[in-house]
């Protein structure tokens, strides 16, 4: 199956700093990338949908100025958590899908801890 | 938006028995219905999916059935094994604008006891 790489896998930062997470599709062109957030023992919550060459579409309640998404190319999307605070601590997972197929392939996730 | 309900929230079965998880959705425009398995700290893995023109699909011990009229689809696991213990999510896709997106159910914690 297709491979999606997500980095870093774990990041610890101080409150007020910004953190960038990368999501890459390694062997296919990703027309759409999704960003999810998952709290412990909870489901995946869709944060935003990112299409190459277009602005990201954010779900209701997600602050676009806080969670900056850039889908710069057909293989790379980035999520930047700006001015992170402890309540932003969570597991962030990206997924990608290509042309003509429904299936989304997930990255391994990034565990963010904000001190 | 899409309302997705998944039941039960926890399911404990004896090894060798069957497990069934049901997912109900609200958007009749949904046309793709995947099930994911997630082990602790890992990424979700697609285990089976079905498209709206098919009523049932089977892959070895796993099957998915779809009832589009009633707007629900179910995951069936037969001859359960300890390695089937995980959290299972449904995530029906719906088309918005020109692309689709997924809303995940709350998840079902499956525990298979030897």
Interface residues (C-beta under 8 A of the other chain):
Chain A: X31 X32 X34 X36 X42 X43 X44 X45 X46 X49 X51 X57 X60 X93 X102 X103 X104 X106 X107 X108 X109
Chain B: X1 X32 X34 X42 X43 X44 X45 X46 X49 X51 X89 X91 X93 X97 X99 X100 X101 X102 X103 X104 X105 X106 X107
